[in-house]
């Protein structure tokens, strides 16, 4: 029974061969302080590099002067102008009055061909009285009308 192992093998090991548990706090704090210094130096270098790049771009691209951003009098678009500065509400009222006059008044469209513009309300009344124009149907009737007539009897 020489092959049996005892659980007391660790107790029987010589004392000088086991490494002691030792934490080197000085090395850990030294590494942390060194890492913090490197991070701060890199951040400062990145900010300086970024500012140099911005200054170089600003120097190569002067500010642009936009024509609409200059003076209020010079903000007008080129000709033809659709509406001058002034009274847009009054212009809208004038436009609607002119449209109402066209829709509700009598006027000549073409005197040579005797074409007259009449009010919309009168045109609707005339359409109801005269009826809408329709195509004349064939005397024999279409197959669709013959089939519907046969079912209604």
C-alpha positions as CSV (number, residue, x, y, z in Angstrom):
1,X,0.0,0.0,0.0
2,X,2.8,2.3,-0.8
3,X,0.6,4.0,-3.5
4,X,-1.8,5.6,-1.1
5,X,-1.9,9.3,-0.8
6,X,-2.5,11.1,2.3
7,X,-4.5,14.3,2.6
8,X,-1.8,15.7,4.8
9,X,0.7,16.1,1.8
10,X,0.7,19.9,2.1
11,X,1.4,19.7,5.8
12,X,4.5,17.5,5.1
13,X,6.0,19.9,2.4
14,X,9.1,21.8,3.5
15,X,8.4,25.3,4.6
16,X,11.1,27.1,2.5
17,X,9.8,26.0,-0.9
18,X,6.3,27.7,-0.7
19,X,6.1,31.2,-2.0
20,X,4.5,33.8,0.4
21,X,1.4,35.7,-0.6
22,X,2.7,39.2,-1.0
23,X,1.0,42.2,-2.9
24,X,3.4,44.9,-4.0
25,X,1.2,48.0,-3.4
26,X,4.0,50.3,-4.4
27,X,4.2,48.8,-7.9
28,X,0.4,48.9,-8.4
29,X,0.1,52.6,-7.4
30,X,3.1,53.4,-9.5
31,X,1.5,51.8,-12.6
32,X,-1.8,53.6,-11.9
33,X,-0.1,57.0,-11.6
34,X,1.9,56.4,-14.7
35,X,-1.2,55.4,-16.7
36,X,-3.0,58.6,-15.5
37,X,-0.1,60.8,-16.6
38,X,0.0,59.1,-20.0
39,X,-3.8,59.6,-20.4
40,X,-3.6,63.3,-19.5
41,X,-0.6,63.9,-21.8
42,X,-2.5,62.2,-24.7
43,X,-5.7,64.2,-24.1
44,X,-3.8,67.5,-24.0
45,X,-2.0,66.6,-27.2
46,X,-5.3,65.6,-29.0
47,X,-6.9,69.0,-28.0
48,X,-3.9,70.9,-29.3
49,X,-3.8,69.0,-32.5
50,X,-7.6,69.5,-33.0
51,X,-7.3,73.3,-32.4
52,X,-4.4,73.5,-34.9
53,X,-6.5,71.7,-37.5
54,X,-9.4,74.0,-37.0
55,X,-7.3,77.1,-37.3
56,X,-5.7,75.8,-40.5
57,X,-9.2,75.1,-42.0
58,X,-10.5,78.5,-40.9
59,X,-7.4,80.2,-42.5
60,X,-7.9,78.4,-45.8
61,X,-11.6,79.0,-46.0
62,X,-12.6,82.7,-45.4
63,X,-16.2,83.3,-44.3
64,X,-18.6,83.5,-47.2
65,X,-20.8,86.5,-47.7
66,X,-24.3,85.3,-48.7
67,X,-26.3,87.8,-50.7
68,X,-29.5,87.2,-48.7
69,X,-27.7,87.8,-45.4
70,X,-26.3,91.2,-46.2
71,X,-28.8,94.1,-45.8
72,X,-32.6,94.0,-45.7
73,X,-32.8,96.2,-48.8
74,X,-30.5,93.9,-50.8
75,X,-32.4,90.8,-49.9
76,X,-34.6,91.0,-53.0
77,X,-34.4,88.2,-55.5
78,X,-33.5,88.9,-59.1
79,X,-36.1,89.8,-61.7
80,X,-38.8,88.8,-62.4
81,X,-40.1,89.3,-58.9
82,X,-43.4,87.5,-58.3
83,X,-44.5,89.8,-55.5
84,X,-42.9,93.1,-54.3
85,X,-42.5,93.8,-50.6
86,X,-45.6,95.5,-49.3
87,X,-49.1,94.2,-48.6
88,X,-49.4,90.5,-49.3
89,X,-52.8,90.3,-47.6
90,X,-54.1,93.1,-49.7
91,X,-52.7,91.4,-52.8
92,X,-54.5,88.2,-51.9
93,X,-57.8,90.1,-51.4
94,X,-57.3,91.8,-54.8
95,X,-56.6,88.4,-56.4
96,X,-59.7,86.8,-54.9
97,X,-61.9,89.8,-55.9
98,X,-60.6,89.4,-59.5
99,X,-61.3,85.7,-59.5
100,X,-64.8,86.2,-58.1
101,X,-65.5,88.8,-60.8
102,X,-64.5,86.2,-63.4
103,X,-66.6,83.5,-61.9
104,X,-69.7,85.5,-61.1
105,X,-69.8,88.1,-64.0
106,X,-70.6,88.3,-67.7
107,X,-67.8,89.1,-70.1
108,X,-66.7,88.4,-73.7
109,X,-64.1,85.7,-74.2
110,X,-64.0,86.1,-78.0
111,X,-66.3,88.6,-79.8
112,X,-65.4,87.3,-83.3
113,X,-66.6,83.8,-82.5
114,X,-69.4,85.0,-80.1
115,X,-68.0,83.2,-77.1
116,X,-69.3,84.7,-73.8
117,X,-68.4,84.0,-70.2
118,X,-71.4,83.6,-67.9
119,X,-71.6,83.2,-64.1
120,X,-71.0,79.7,-62.8
121,X,-74.5,79.5,-61.1
122,X,-76.2,80.4,-64.4
123,X,-74.2,77.8,-66.2
124,X,-75.2,75.1,-63.7
125,X,-78.9,76.1,-64.1
126,X,-78.6,76.0,-67.9
127,X,-77.0,72.6,-67.7
128,X,-79.8,71.2,-65.6
129,X,-82.4,72.6,-68.0
130,X,-80.8,71.4,-71.2
131,X,-79.2,68.2,-69.8
132,X,-75.8,66.9,-70.5
133,X,-74.9,65.9,-74.0
134,X,-75.0,62.2,-74.6
135,X,-74.3,59.8,-77.5
136,X,-77.1,58.6,-79.5
137,X,-77.8,54.8,-79.1
138,X,-78.1,52.5,-82.0
139,X,-81.7,51.6,-83.1
140,X,-81.2,47.9,-82.6
141,X,-79.8,48.3,-79.1
142,X,-76.7,46.9,-77.6
143,X,-76.5,43.3,-76.2
144,X,-76.2,44.8,-72.7
145,X,-79.5,46.6,-73.0
146,X,-81.2,43.6,-74.5
147,X,-80.2,41.3,-71.7
148,X,-81.4,43.8,-69.1
149,X,-84.7,44.3,-70.8
150,X,-85.3,40.5,-70.9
151,X,-84.7,40.2,-67.1
152,X,-87.0,43.1,-66.2
153,X,-90.1,41.5,-67.9
